[in-house]
C-alpha cells in the first residue's frame, strides 16, 4: 500500500511527561514521543490503525486513543485536540504521497481498469453488438420520412399501418356521409317540383272538361 502517515505533535496540554511517556504505533512501527515534532509511519495496510498510548514510568498503559487509517487517508489532513488520560494532545495527522507513490498508484489503477475491460470483453463478446442492434431498431421505429410521418419496423410498422387504415376508413366514411347529406336537398326539390307539376296538370285537365 503506497503512502505514509505523518503524525505531527503540536502541543502537550496537561500531560505530566516527567512521570509518563507517549508511544505512537502503527503496525510494526512504533515511536516514543517526548517532545513536539513530526513522526512518519509507512502505510502497509488500511486495516492497521494508528494507536497513541499514554504510559507510566514502568511502561504500563494508562490511556489510549486510536485512529482508523482509512479515515486519515480519506481526510488527507486531520488536525484536532484529542483527550489522552487527564490531559490533551494536539495533533496533526496527514496522508502523504511522494512522486514514486503517485506513479505506483497510477500504474495500479491502469492495471485494474485494463483487467476489468478484458473481463467484460471475454464474458460478453456479442453483448455490445446486440445492444447496438437494439438501439438501431429503436431509432428506425421513430425515423421520419419526407412527409413528416414516422416509419416503423416490425411490430411498430404493423401497428402504425393499422392506425393509418383506421383513420383512412373513417375519412372515407365521413366523406360519403357528407355527399349523402349534401344530395338530400336536391332530391327533395325534385320531388316538390314533380308534385307541383302534377297538380298543375290535373287543374288544367279539369278546366278543359268544364268548357
C-alpha positions in Angstrom: 0.0 0.0 0.0 1.7 3.2 -1.1 1.8 6.3 1.1 2.9 7.5 4.6 1.0 8.7 7.7 2.7 11.7 9.1 2.0 12.4 12.8 2.8 16.0 13.9 2.7 16.6 17.7 1.8 20.3 18.0 1.2 20.7 21.8 1.0 18.8 25.1 -1.8 20.0 27.2 -1.9 18.9 30.9 0.2 15.8 30.4 2.9 15.1 33.0 5.7 14.0 30.7 8.2 13.8 33.6 6.4 10.8 35.0 4.7 9.4 31.8 5.6 8.7 28.2 3.7 8.6 25.0 4.1 5.8 22.4 2.7 6.0 18.9 2.4 2.8 16.8 1.0 1.7 13.5 1.5 -1.9 12.5 5.1 -3.0 13.4 6.4 0.6 13.5 6.3 2.5 16.8 7.9 5.6 18.3 8.3 7.2 21.8 7.2 10.8 21.9 8.8 13.1 24.5 8.7 16.4 22.7 6.9 18.2 19.8 7.8 17.1 16.3 6.9 15.0 13.3 6.9 11.2 13.1 6.2 9.2 9.9 4.8 5.7 9.6 4.8 3.8 6.3 1.3 2.7 5.3 1.3 -1.0 4.8 -2.5 -1.7 5.0 -5.7 0.2 5.7 -6.5 -2.3 8.3 -3.7 -1.1 10.5 -4.9 1.6 13.0 -2.8 4.4 14.4 -2.6 4.0 18.2 -1.3 6.6 20.7 -0.8 5.3 24.2 -0.1 7.2 27.5 2.2 5.1 29.7 3.6 5.4 33.2 7.3 5.3 34.1 7.2 1.5 34.2 5.6 1.2 30.7 2.1 0.3 31.9 -0.7 1.7 29.7 -2.8 4.5 31.4 -4.9 5.6 28.4 -5.0 5.3 24.6 -6.6 6.8 21.6 -6.9 5.1 18.2 -7.5 6.3 14.6 -8.7 4.3 11.7 -6.1 4.6 8.9 -8.8 4.7 6.3 -10.3 7.8 8.0 -6.9 9.6 7.9 -6.4 8.7 4.2 -10.0 10.0 3.4 -9.5 13.3 5.2 -6.0 13.9 3.9 -5.3 16.3 6.7 -6.8 15.9 10.2 -5.9 18.5 12.9 -7.6 18.5 16.3 -7.2 18.3 20.0 -7.7 14.8 21.5 -8.2 13.7 25.1 -5.5 11.5 26.5 -5.6 10.4 30.1 -6.1 13.5 32.3 -4.7 15.8 29.6 -5.0 16.6 25.9 -2.8 16.2 22.9 -3.0 18.5 19.9 -2.2 16.5 16.7 -2.0 17.0 13.0 -2.4 13.7 11.0 -1.6 13.7 7.3 -1.6 11.2 4.5 1.5 11.8 2.3 2.2 10.6 -1.2 5.6 11.2 -2.9 6.2 11.0 -6.6 7.1 7.3 -6.5 3.9 6.5 -4.6 1.8 8.5 -7.2 3.4 6.5 -10.0 2.6 3.3 -8.3 -1.0 4.3 -7.7 -1.3 5.3 -11.4 0.0 2.0 -12.6 -2.2 0.1 -10.2 -5.3 2.0 -11.4 -4.4 1.5 -15.1 -3.8 -2.2 -14.5 -7.2 -2.6 -12.7 -9.1 -0.8 -15.5 -7.4 -2.9 -18.2 -8.2 -6.1 -16.3 -11.9 -5.1 -15.9 -12.1 -4.1 -19.6 -10.7 -7.5 -20.6 -13.1 -9.4 -18.3 -16.1 -7.5 -19.9 -14.9 -8.4 -23.4 -14.3 -12.0 -22.6 -17.6 -12.5 -20.7 -20.0 -11.0 -23.3 -18.3 -10.7 -26.7 -21.7 -10.2 -28.5 -23.2 -8.0 -25.9 -22.2 -4.8 -27.5 -23.4 -5.9 -30.9 -26.9 -6.8 -29.6 -27.1 -3.5 -27.8 -26.2 -1.6 -30.9 -28.8 -3.5 -32.9 -31.5 -2.8 -30.3 -30.6 0.9 -30.4 -30.7 0.9 -34.2 -34.1 -0.7 -34.3 -35.4 1.7 -31.8 -34.1 4.6 -33.9 -35.7 3.2 -37.1 -39.0 2.7 -35.4 -39.4 6.5 -35.0 -37.5 7.8 -38.1 -39.4 10.5 -40.0 -39.9 10.3 -43.8 -40.1 13.3 -46.1 -43.8 13.9 -45.4 -43.3 14.0 -41.6 -44.8 10.6 -40.9 -42.9 8.1 -38.7 -41.7 4.9 -40.3 -41.8 1.8 -38.1 -40.2 -1.6 -38.3 -41.6 -4.9 -37.2 -44.5 -4.6 -34.7 -44.3 -0.8 -34.8 -44.8 -0.7 -38.6 -47.8 -3.1 -38.4 -49.3 -1.0 -35.6 -48.8 2.2 -37.5 -50.3 0.7 -40.7 -53.4 -0.3 -38.8 -53.8 3.1 -37.4 -53.4 4.7 -40.8 -56.0 2.2 -42.3 -58.5 3.0 -39.5 -58.0 6.8 -40.0 -58.4 6.4 -43.8 -61.6 4.4 -43.5 -63.0 6.9 -41.1 -62.2 9.7 -43.5 -63.9 7.9 -46.4 -67.0 7.2 -44.3 -67.1 10.8 -43.3 -66.8 11.9 -47.0 -69.6 9.6 -48.0 -71.9 10.8 -45.4 -71.1 14.4 -46.4 -72.0 13.6 -50.1 -75.3 11.9 -49.0 -76.3 14.8 -46.8 -75.5 17.4 -49.4 -77.5 15.4 -52.0 -80.7 15.3 -49.9 -81.9 18.9 -50.6 -81.7 18.3 -54.4 -83.8 15.1 -54.2 -86.4 16.9 -52.1 -86.5 19.8 -54.6 -87.1 17.4 -57.5 -90.0 15.7 -55.6 -91.6 19.0 -54.8 -91.3 20.1 -58.5 -92.9 16.8 -59.6 -95.8 17.2 -57.2 -96.4 20.8 -58.2 -96.2 19.9 -61.9 -98.7 17.0 -61.4 -101.1 19.4 -59.6 -101.0 21.9 -62.4 -101.6 19.2 -65.0 -104.7 18.0 -63.1 -106.0 21.6 -62.8 -105.6 22.2 -66.5 -107.4 18.9 -67.4 -110.4 19.9 -65.2 -110.6 23.3 -66.8 -110.7 21.8 -70.3 -113.6 19.4 -69.3 -115.6 22.3 -67.9 -115.5 24.1 -71.2 
